[in-house]
Amino acid sequence: MPELEEKAVNYRSDDIALATTTETLVISSGPVKVQRATCLVHIRAWAVLTTGAATTTVTPRIRRGTAVTGTAVGQANTENVKAAAGSSEPFVVEAIEQRENVDTVEYSLTLQQVSATGNGNIEAAAIEVEILGG
């Protein structure tokens, strides 16, 4: 069974505008130290989003690095909005990947609304990165 070697958690509660259907960076983990040549990285992130007008679905993604252009990690499953557009809803995403020959890793959560004609508002977000070895 893998053992926890390092862990980083980041949280923010300031508002972030989510422009209509543009994929937007929500939160990043900051660099996390890797102590061995090969490790598993477990990433878990969530955000509370007040959806914009006409939003039908939202796609949460985990990406390597601190930009929307970073490599996507795990699935990018589009989730149906559970209530009327303009409601506050939680979105959660989790992924695991193996990394080799890196000194640090850093991951980010992004969100993207689909069919939105109005901006959304991210109210709070968190990301947790665990380095597993053994």
N, CA and C atoms as an extended XYZ file, in Angstrom:
402
Properties=species:S:1:pos:R:3:atomname:S:1:resname:S:1:resid:I:1 pbc="F F F"
N         0.845       -1.181        0.000 N   MET     1
C         0.000        0.000        0.000 CA  MET     1
C         0.889        1.243        0.000 C   MET     1
N         0.581        2.214       -0.847 N   PRO     2
C         1.395        3.446       -0.909 CA  PRO     2
C         1.325        4.236        0.398 C   PRO     2
N         2.431        4.888        0.706 N   GLU     3
C         2.517        5.717        1.895 CA  GLU     3
C         2.522        7.187        1.507 C   GLU     3
N         1.890        8.005        2.335 N   LEU     4
C         1.867        9.447        2.115 CA  LEU     4
C         3.239       10.032        2.411 C   LEU     4
N         3.849       10.702        1.414 N   GLU     5
C         5.172       11.293        1.592 CA  GLU     5
C         5.128       12.815        1.709 C   GLU     5
N         4.271       13.454        0.955 N   GLU     6
C         4.109       14.911        1.008 CA  GLU     6
C         2.643       15.232        0.739 C   GLU     6
N         2.227       16.386        1.238 N   LYS     7
C         0.852       16.817        1.003 CA  LYS     7
C         0.805       18.332        0.999 C   LYS     7
N         0.021       18.886        0.090 N   ALA     8
C        -0.197       20.333        0.052 CA  ALA     8
C        -1.690       20.587       -0.106 C   ALA     8
N        -2.173       21.592        0.591 N   VAL     9
C        -3.582       21.980        0.504 CA  VAL     9
C        -3.626       23.491        0.329 C   VAL     9
N        -4.453       23.941       -0.590 N   ASN    10
C        -4.629       25.374       -0.806 CA  ASN    10
C        -6.121       25.664       -0.849 C   ASN    10
N        -6.518       26.802       -0.268 N   TYR    11
C        -7.930       27.198       -0.196 CA  TYR    11
C        -8.036       28.675       -0.520 C   TYR    11
N        -9.101       29.043       -1.166 N   ARG    12
C        -9.372       30.471       -1.398 CA  ARG    12
C       -10.871       30.715       -1.291 C   ARG    12
N       -11.221       31.892       -0.780 N   SER    13
C       -12.631       32.234       -0.631 CA  SER    13
C       -12.964       33.577       -1.268 C   SER    13
N       -12.013       34.139       -2.025 N   ASP    14
C       -12.307       35.381       -2.734 CA  ASP    14
C       -13.044       35.057       -4.034 C   ASP    14
N       -13.888       35.957       -4.475 N   ASP    15
C       -14.674       35.731       -5.687 CA  ASP    15
C       -13.792       35.758       -6.933 C   ASP    15
N       -14.108       34.876       -7.865 N   ILE    16
C       -13.419       34.818       -9.153 CA  ILE    16
C       -14.495       34.786      -10.232 C   ILE    16
N       -14.418       35.695      -11.185 N   ALA    17
C       -15.376       35.704      -12.295 CA  ALA    17
C       -15.049       34.568      -13.255 C   ALA    17
N       -16.076       33.865      -13.677 N   LEU    18
C       -15.947       32.789      -14.658 CA  LEU    18
C       -16.640       33.279      -15.929 C   LEU    18
N       -15.848       33.782      -16.872 N   ALA    19
C       -16.388       34.434      -18.068 CA  ALA    19
C       -17.124       33.432      -18.961 C   ALA    19
N       -18.368       33.649      -19.177 N   THR    20
C       -19.287       32.833      -20.003 CA  THR    20
C       -18.788       31.411      -20.217 C   THR    20
N       -18.248       31.087      -21.388 N   THR    21
C       -17.850       29.707      -21.688 CA  THR    21
C       -16.329       29.535      -21.763 C   THR    21
N       -15.579       30.443      -21.179 N   THR    22
C       -14.116       30.379      -21.193 CA  THR    22
C       -13.611       29.502      -20.056 C   THR    22
N       -12.723       28.550      -20.361 N   GLU    23
C       -12.106       27.761      -19.300 CA  GLU    23
C       -11.276       28.711      -18.434 C   GLU    23
N       -11.498       28.649      -17.122 N   THR    24
C       -10.895       29.611      -16.203 CA  THR    24
C       -10.144       28.901      -15.085 C   THR    24
N        -8.945       29.388      -14.802 N   LEU    25
C        -8.157       28.883      -13.690 CA  LEU    25
C        -8.819       29.300      -12.381 C   LEU    25
N        -9.056       28.328      -11.500 N   VAL    26
C        -9.736       28.594      -10.237 CA  VAL    26
C        -8.752       28.645       -9.068 C   VAL    26
N        -7.881       27.626       -8.977 N   ILE    27
C        -6.943       27.541       -7.859 CA  ILE    27
C        -5.790       26.622       -8.253 C   ILE    27
N        -4.612       26.922       -7.715 N   SER    28
C        -3.435       26.087       -7.936 CA  SER    28
C        -2.901       25.598       -6.596 C   SER    28
N        -2.202       24.471       -6.638 N   SER    29
C        -1.702       23.860       -5.405 CA  SER    29
C        -0.447       24.515       -4.867 C   SER    29
N         0.343       25.133       -5.739 N   GLY    30
C         1.698       25.522       -5.378 CA  GLY    30
C         2.590       24.298       -5.548 C   GLY    30
N         3.910       24.497       -5.632 N   PRO    31
C         4.815       23.368       -5.848 CA  PRO    31
C         4.824       22.407       -4.653 C   PRO    31
N         4.819       21.117       -4.956 N   VAL    32
C         4.876       20.076       -3.934 CA  VAL    32
C         6.126       19.242       -4.193 C   VAL    32
N         6.956       19.074       -3.188 N   LYS    33
C         8.235       18.366       -3.309 CA  LYS    33
C         8.023       16.870       -3.527 C   LYS    33
N         8.782       16.306       -4.476 N   VAL    34
C         8.779       14.870       -4.746 CA  VAL    34
C        10.106       14.315       -4.264 C   VAL    34
N        10.051       13.222       -3.483 N   GLN    35
C        11.255       12.710       -2.838 CA  GLN    35
C        11.850       11.471       -3.499 C   GLN    35
N        11.206       10.919       -4.496 N   ARG    36
C        11.741        9.720       -5.140 CA  ARG    36
C        11.559        9.797       -6.645 C   ARG    36
N        12.217        8.896       -7.360 N   ALA    37
C        12.217        8.941       -8.825 CA  ALA    37
C        10.833        8.686       -9.415 C   ALA    37
N        10.056        7.800       -8.797 N   THR    38
C         8.716        7.478       -9.285 CA  THR    38
C         7.731        7.578       -8.125 C   THR    38
N         6.612        8.233       -8.360 N   CYS    39
C         5.593        8.360       -7.316 CA  CYS    39
C         4.207        8.403       -7.946 C   CYS    39
N         3.213        8.190       -7.119 N   LEU    40
C         1.827        8.432       -7.506 CA  LEU    40
C         1.423        9.778       -6.928 C   LEU    40
N         0.667       10.531       -7.702 N   VAL    41
C         0.165       11.815       -7.226 CA  VAL    41
C        -1.363       11.735       -7.226 C   VAL    41
N        -1.956       12.022       -6.079 N   HIS    42
C        -3.411       12.032       -5.925 CA  HIS    42
C        -3.849       13.485       -5.785 C   HIS    42
N        -4.732       13.920       -6.686 N   ILE    43
C        -5.197       15.302       -6.694 CA  ILE    43
C        -6.709       15.318       -6.485 C   ILE    43
N        -7.158       16.154       -5.563 N   ARG    44
C        -8.598       16.313       -5.306 CA  ARG    44
C        -8.869       17.810       -5.236 C   ARG    44
N        -9.899       18.263       -5.934 N   ALA    45
C       -10.214       19.694       -5.929 CA  ALA    45
C       -11.724       19.897       -5.956 C   ALA    45
N       -12.168       21.018       -5.408 N   TRP    46
C       -13.588       21.365       -5.462 CA  TRP    46
C       -13.729       22.877       -5.531 C   TRP    46
N       -14.882       23.291       -6.017 N   ALA    47
C       -15.213       24.721       -6.056 CA  ALA    47
C       -16.716       24.879       -5.946 C   ALA    47
N       -17.130       25.998       -5.372 N   VAL    48
C       -18.548       26.372       -5.348 CA  VAL    48
C       -18.717       27.470       -6.385 C   VAL    48
N       -19.602       27.223       -7.328 N   LEU    49
C       -19.820       28.124       -8.455 CA  LEU    49
C       -21.268       28.574       -8.494 C   LEU    49
N       -21.469       29.890       -8.577 N   THR    50
C       -22.791       30.419       -8.921 CA  THR    50
C       -22.795       30.528      -10.438 C   THR    50
N       -23.602       29.703      -11.071 N   THR    51
C       -23.576       29.606      -12.528 CA  THR    51
C       -24.141       30.851      -13.190 C   THR    51
N       -23.629       31.127      -14.387 N   GLY    52
C       -24.101       32.266      -15.168 CA  GLY    52
C       -25.402       31.947      -15.893 C   GLY    52
N       -26.041       32.973      -16.420 N   ALA    53
C       -27.308       32.822      -17.142 CA  ALA    53
C       -27.169       31.804      -18.271 C   ALA    53
N       -28.172       30.953      -18.413 N   ALA    54
C       -28.299       29.953      -19.471 CA  ALA    54
C       -27.288       28.810      -19.399 C   ALA    54
N       -26.522       28.719      -18.309 N   THR    55
C       -25.563       27.617      -18.172 CA  THR    55
C       -26.315       26.302      -18.053 C   THR    55
N       -25.903       25.320      -18.852 N   THR    56
C       -26.548       23.997      -18.819 CA  THR    56
C       -25.667       22.953      -18.154 C   THR    56
N       -24.352       23.060      -18.363 N   THR    57
C       -23.405       22.123      -17.770 CA  THR    57
C       -22.121       22.869      -17.405 C   THR    57
N       -21.298       22.208      -16.590 N   VAL    58
C       -20.004       22.754      -16.190 CA  VAL    58
C       -18.979       21.626      -16.280 C   VAL    58
N       -17.787       21.945      -16.791 N   THR    59
C       -16.714       20.959      -16.889 CA  THR    59
C       -15.575       21.344      -15.946 C   THR    59
N       -15.403       20.580      -14.852 N   PRO    60
C       -14.234       20.785      -14.008 CA  PRO    60
C       -13.059       19.976      -14.554 C   PRO    60
N       -11.853       20.532      -14.472 N   ARG    61
C       -10.652       19.842      -14.954 CA  ARG    61
C        -9.511       20.050      -13.968 C   ARG    61
N        -8.641       19.036      -13.884 N   ILE    62
C        -7.366       19.182      -13.195 CA  ILE    62
C        -6.312       19.267      -14.280 C   ILE    62
N        -5.424       20.248      -14.152 N   ARG    63
C        -4.340       20.430      -15.118 CA  ARG    63
C        -3.008       20.515      -14.380 C   ARG    63
N        -1.962       20.041      -15.054 N   ARG    64
C        -0.611       20.228      -14.527 CA  ARG    64
C        -0.247       21.702      -14.649 C   ARG    64
N         0.488       22.212      -13.662 N   GLY    65
C         0.949       23.587      -13.732 CA  GLY    65
C        -0.094       24.574      -13.260 C   GLY    65
N         0.082       25.814      -13.720 N   THR    66
C        -0.771       26.915      -13.233 CA  THR    66
C        -1.471       27.658      -14.364 C   THR    66
N        -1.773       26.950      -15.445 N   ALA    67
C        -2.425       27.604      -16.587 CA  ALA    67
C        -3.435       26.661      -17.223 C   ALA    67
N        -4.409       27.223      -17.913 N   VAL    68
C        -5.423       26.404      -18.597 CA  VAL    68
C        -4.828       25.637      -19.772 C   VAL    68
N        -3.596       25.930      -20.136 N   THR    69
C        -2.931       25.222      -21.229 CA  THR    69
C        -2.126       24.024      -20.739 C   THR    69
N        -2.060       23.807      -19.420 N   GLY    70
C        -1.331       22.667      -18.873 CA  GLY    70
C        -1.986       21.353      -19.270 C   GLY    70
N        -1.222       20.290      -19.229 N   THR    71
C        -1.733       18.958      -19.570 CA  THR    71
C        -2.886       18.583      -18.654 C   THR    71
N        -4.000       18.138      -19.227 N   ALA    72
C        -5.142       17.678      -18.434 CA  ALA    72
C        -4.796       16.338      -17.792 C   ALA    72
N        -5.220       16.171      -16.553 N   VAL    73
C        -4.970       14.947      -15.802 CA  VAL    73
C        -6.315       14.326      -15.452 C   VAL    73
N        -6.492       13.052      -15.762 N   GLY    74
C        -7.748       12.372      -15.450 CA  GLY    74
C        -8.854       12.768      -16.418 C   GLY    74
N       -10.075       12.499      -16.018 N   GLN    75
C       -11.248       12.768      -16.841 CA  GLN    75
C       -11.673       14.236      -16.748 C   GLN    75
N       -12.250       14.726      -17.825 N   ALA    76
C       -12.871       16.055      -17.837 CA  ALA    76
C       -14.348       15.834      -18.147 C   ALA    76
N       -15.084       15.365      -17.156 N   ASN    77
C       -16.494       15.020      -17.351 CA  ASN    77
C       -17.386       16.242      -17.164 C   ASN    77
N       -18.209       16.497      -18.158 N   THR    78
C       -19.156       17.596      -18.088 CA  THR    78
C       -20.302       17.192      -17.165 C   THR    78
N       -20.620       18.068      -16.202 N   GLU    79
C       -21.670       17.791      -15.222 CA  GLU    79
C       -22.874       18.689      -15.464 C   GLU    79
N       -24.062       18.101      -15.425 N   ASN    80
C       -25.284       18.880      -15.581 CA  ASN    80
C       -25.454       19.825      -14.396 C   ASN    80
N       -25.943       21.026      -14.686 N   VAL    81
C       -26.298       21.959      -13.629 CA  VAL    81
C       -27.513       21.367      -12.916 C   VAL    81
N       -27.454       21.320      -11.591 N   LYS    82
C       -28.477       20.615      -10.813 CA  LYS    82
C       -29.700       21.469      -10.492 C   LYS    82
N       -29.549       22.775      -10.603 N   ALA    83
C       -30.655       23.698      -10.331 CA  ALA    83
C       -30.659       24.741      -11.445 C   ALA    83
N       -31.508       25.707      -11.353 N   ALA    84
C       -31.578       26.751      -12.377 CA  ALA    84
C       -30.280       27.535      -12.435 C   ALA    84
N       -29.941       28.016      -13.617 N   ALA    85
C       -28.772       28.878      -13.759 CA  ALA    85
C       -28.881       30.018      -12.760 C   ALA    85
N       -27.762       30.390      -12.169 N   GLY    86
C       -27.756       31.424      -11.143 CA  GLY    86
C       -27.730       30.853       -9.734 C   GLY    86
N       -27.790       29.536       -9.638 N   SER    87
C       -27.719       28.906       -8.321 CA  SER    87
C       -26.266       28.579       -7.975 C   SER    87
N       -25.993       28.413       -6.694 N   SER    88
C       -24.652       28.025       -6.250 CA  SER    88
C       -24.581       26.512       -6.145 C   SER    88
N       -23.559       25.936       -6.767 N   GLU    89
C       -23.416       24.487       -6.788 CA  GLU    89
C       -21.962       24.082       -6.589 C   GLU    89
N       -21.729       22.943       -5.907 N   PRO    90
C       -20.367       22.449       -5.756 CA  PRO    90
C       -19.973       21.577       -6.954 C   PRO    90
N       -18.702       21.661       -7.324 N   PHE    91
C       -18.146       20.808       -8.374 CA  PHE    91
C       -16.869       20.194       -7.828 C   PHE    91
N       -16.749       18.873       -7.949 N   VAL    92
C       -15.634       18.129       -7.378 CA  VAL    92
C       -14.984       17.304       -8.476 C   VAL    92
N       -13.653       17.250       -8.460 N   VAL    93
C       -12.919       16.434       -9.429 CA  VAL    93
C       -11.711       15.830       -8.708 C   VAL    93
N       -11.360       14.616       -9.126 N   GLU    94
C       -10.272       13.889       -8.486 CA  GLU    94
C        -9.521       13.105       -9.547 C   GLU    94
N        -8.205       12.983       -9.384 N   ALA    95
C        -7.399       12.238      -10.361 CA  ALA    95
C        -6.156       11.678       -9.676 C   ALA    95
N        -5.590       10.653      -10.290 N   ILE    96
C        -4.329       10.065       -9.847 CA  ILE    96
C        -3.466        9.862      -11.076 C   ILE    96
N        -2.194       10.209      -10.960 N   GLU    97
C        -1.268        9.927      -12.049 CA  GLU    97
C         0.091        9.560      -11.487 C   GLU    97
N         0.839        8.793      -12.273 N   GLN    98
C         2.207        8.452      -11.912 CA  GLN    98
C         3.141        9.479      -12.529 C   GLN    98
N         4.105        9.938      -11.742 N   ARG    99
C         5.110       10.887      -12.240 CA  ARG    99
C         6.490       10.306      -12.021 C   ARG    99
N         7.385       10.611      -12.939 N   GLU   100
C         8.744       10.104      -12.850 CA  GLU   100
C         9.749       11.222      -13.093 C   GLU   100
N        10.841       11.167      -12.333 N   ASN   101
C        11.981       12.062      -12.524 CA  ASN   101
C        11.618       13.548      -12.500 C   ASN   101
N        10.857       13.945      -11.494 N   VAL   102
C        10.531       15.358      -11.279 CA  VAL   102
C        10.869       15.725       -9.835 C   VAL   102
N        11.285       16.956       -9.617 N   ASP   103
C        11.603       17.421       -8.261 CA  ASP   103
C        10.381       17.938       -7.532 C   ASP   103
N         9.467       18.551       -8.291 N   THR   104
C         8.224       19.070       -7.728 CA  THR   104
C         7.092       18.834       -8.723 C   THR   104
N         5.877       18.885       -8.210 N   VAL   105
C         4.683       18.848       -9.060 CA  VAL   105
C         3.779       19.997       -8.635 C   VAL   105
N         2.956       20.451       -9.544 N   GLU   106
C         1.993       21.513       -9.247 CA  GLU   106
C         0.774       21.291      -10.124 C   GLU   106
N        -0.411       21.455       -9.541 N   TYR   107
C        -1.653       21.202      -10.263 CA  TYR   107
C        -2.629       22.345      -10.035 C   TYR   107
N        -3.598       22.439      -10.944 N   SER   108
C        -4.627       23.479      -10.850 CA  SER   108
C        -5.997       22.902      -11.167 C   SER   108
N        -7.003       23.560      -10.639 N   LEU   109
C        -8.396       23.280      -10.969 CA  LEU   109
C        -8.880       24.361      -11.919 C   LEU   109
N        -9.536       23.947      -13.011 N   THR   110
C       -10.201       24.896      -13.896 CA  THR   110
C       -11.674       24.521      -13.989 C   THR   110
N       -12.506       25.500      -14.301 N   LEU   111
C       -13.929       25.279      -14.566 CA  LEU   111
C       -14.289       25.943      -15.878 C   LEU   111
N       -15.258       25.340      -16.564 N   GLN   112
C       -15.749       25.903      -17.819 CA  GLN   112
C       -17.254       25.664      -17.903 C   GLN   112
N       -18.008       26.746      -18.069 N   GLN   113
C       -19.448       26.644      -18.258 CA  GLN   113
C       -19.750       26.341      -19.722 C   GLN   113
N       -20.874       25.662      -19.966 N   VAL   114
C       -21.311       25.360      -21.326 CA  VAL   114
C       -22.651       26.065      -21.562 C   VAL   114
N       -22.783       26.689      -22.713 N   SER   115
C       -24.004       27.394      -23.143 CA  SER   115
C       -24.289       28.664      -22.355 C   SER   115
N       -23.380       29.093      -21.522 N   ALA   116
C       -23.619       30.269      -20.678 CA  ALA   116
C       -23.667       31.545      -21.517 C   ALA   116
N       -24.620       32.401      -21.191 N   THR   117
C       -24.685       33.728      -21.801 CA  THR   117
C       -24.296       34.805      -20.794 C   THR   117
N       -24.079       34.375      -19.544 N   GLY   118
C       -23.653       35.297      -18.489 CA  GLY   118
C       -22.496       34.703      -17.713 C   GLY   118
N       -21.748       35.565      -17.062 N   ASN   119
C       -20.611       35.121      -16.263 CA  ASN   119
C       -21.067       34.379      -15.020 C   ASN   119
N       -20.264       33.395      -14.625 N   GLY   120
C       -20.461       32.728      -13.350 CA  GLY   120
C       -19.574       33.375      -12.305 C   GLY   120
N       -19.716       32.953      -11.056 N   ASN   121
C       -18.903       33.477       -9.970 CA  ASN   121
C       -18.469       32.333       -9.061 C   ASN   121
N       -17.166       32.150       -8.949 N   ILE   122
C       -16.632       31.129       -8.061 CA  ILE   122
C       -16.515       31.754       -6.678 C   ILE   122
N       -17.165       31.128       -5.698 N   GLU   123
C       -17.228       31.679       -4.350 CA  GLU   123
C       -16.136       31.149       -3.437 C   GLU   123
N       -15.735       29.905       -3.645 N   ALA   124
C       -14.694       29.292       -2.816 CA  ALA   124
C       -14.143       28.093       -3.570 C   ALA   124
N       -12.895       27.729       -3.249 N   ALA   125
C       -12.278       26.581       -3.911 CA  ALA   125
C       -11.160       26.027       -3.045 C   ALA   125
N       -10.859       24.753       -3.249 N   ALA   126
C        -9.744       24.117       -2.552 CA  ALA   126
C        -9.123       23.077       -3.467 C   ALA   126
N        -7.834       22.829       -3.254 N   ILE   127
C        -7.132       21.776       -3.981 CA  ILE   127
C        -6.188       21.093       -2.999 C   ILE   127
N        -6.116       19.762       -3.109 N   GLU   128
C        -5.266       18.952       -2.252 CA  GLU   128
C        -4.430       18.044       -3.141 C   GLU   128
N        -3.125       18.031       -2.917 N   VAL   129
C        -2.211       17.194       -3.691 CA  VAL   129
C        -1.440       16.322       -2.716 C   VAL   129
N        -1.496       15.008       -2.922 N   GLU   130
C        -0.772       14.057       -2.090 CA  GLU   130
C         0.256       13.309       -2.929 C   GLU   130
N         1.485       13.232       -2.442 N   ILE   131
C         2.539       12.452       -3.086 CA  ILE   131
C         2.614       11.125       -2.352 C   ILE   131
N         2.403       10.039       -3.105 N   LEU   132
C         2.385        8.701       -2.518 CA  LEU   132
C         3.561        7.895       -3.041 C   LEU   132
N         4.213        7.167       -2.170 N   GLY   133
C         5.326        6.311       -2.566 CA  GLY   133
C         5.265        5.019       -1.784 C   GLY   133
N         6.186        4.143       -2.052 N   GLY   134
C         6.246        2.908       -1.272 CA  GLY   134
C         5.894        1.690       -2.042 C   GLY   134
